[in-house]
Amino acid sequence: MKLSRPVSWFLLAFGVWSWVIWVTFVKNLVKDGSGLAFDDGRPTAYFWVHLLLAVVSFVLGTAIGVIGLRGLRALRRTS
């Protein structure tokens, strides 16, 4: 399957955006002072669920970004 240049750029940008957003979220989650993420210094269920969401998003963002990067490289080779 061959991806177009705009689709490849979109996928790559989506992968980068996913990393930027979720890294920021995880930093804020770790620094949480409201009591949602930590109770007496111990991680809560809220923390673990949102950490799992972040890890899954890192994996999917990476996979999508790699697909976009491979699409751009394939287009460069054929031009």
C-alpha positions as CSV (number, residue, x, y, z in Angstrom):
1,M,0.0,0.0,0.0
2,K,1.3,3.4,-0.9
3,L,0.5,6.5,1.2
4,S,0.1,10.0,-0.2
5,R,2.4,12.7,1.0
6,P,-0.3,14.6,3.0
7,V,-1.5,11.4,4.7
8,S,2.1,10.5,5.6
9,W,2.7,13.9,7.1
10,F,-0.5,13.7,9.0
11,L,0.4,10.4,10.5
12,L,3.8,11.6,11.5
13,A,2.4,14.7,13.0
14,F,-0.2,12.7,14.9
15,G,2.5,10.5,16.4
16,V,4.6,13.5,17.5
17,W,1.5,15.3,18.9
18,S,0.5,12.1,20.8
19,W,3.9,12.1,22.5
20,V,3.8,15.8,23.3
21,I,0.3,15.6,24.9
22,W,0.8,12.4,26.9
23,V,4.3,13.3,28.2
24,T,2.8,16.6,29.5
25,F,-0.1,14.7,31.0
26,V,2.1,12.1,32.7
27,K,4.3,14.9,34.2
28,N,1.1,16.6,35.6
29,L,-0.2,13.3,36.9
30,V,3.0,12.6,38.8
31,K,3.0,16.1,40.3
32,D,-0.7,15.9,41.2
33,G,-1.5,17.5,44.5
34,S,-5.3,17.2,44.5
35,G,-5.3,13.7,46.0
36,L,-6.7,12.0,42.9
37,A,-3.5,10.3,41.8
38,F,-1.9,9.7,45.2
39,D,-3.4,8.9,48.6
40,D,-0.9,9.3,51.4
41,G,1.9,8.9,48.9
42,R,0.6,5.7,47.4
43,P,-0.7,5.6,43.8
44,T,-4.5,5.3,43.5
45,A,-6.6,3.5,40.9
46,Y,-7.0,6.8,39.1
47,F,-3.2,7.0,38.7
48,W,-2.8,3.5,37.4
49,V,-5.7,3.8,34.9
50,H,-4.4,7.0,33.5
51,L,-0.8,5.7,33.4
52,L,-2.1,2.7,31.4
53,L,-3.9,5.1,29.0
54,A,-0.7,7.1,28.6
55,V,1.4,4.0,27.9
56,V,-1.1,2.7,25.3
57,S,-1.2,6.2,23.7
58,F,2.7,6.2,23.6
59,V,2.7,2.8,21.8
60,L,-0.1,3.8,19.3
61,G,1.4,7.2,18.7
62,T,4.8,5.6,18.0
63,A,3.3,3.1,15.6
64,I,1.3,5.7,13.8
65,G,4.3,8.0,13.5
66,V,6.5,5.2,12.2
67,I,3.9,4.4,9.5
68,G,3.9,8.1,8.5
69,L,7.7,8.2,8.4
70,R,7.9,5.0,6.3
71,G,5.4,6.5,3.9
72,L,7.5,9.7,3.5
73,R,10.7,7.6,3.0
74,A,8.9,5.5,0.4
75,L,7.8,8.6,-1.5
76,R,11.3,10.0,-1.4
77,R,12.7,6.8,-2.9
78,T,10.2,6.7,-5.8
79,S,10.7,10.4,-6.7
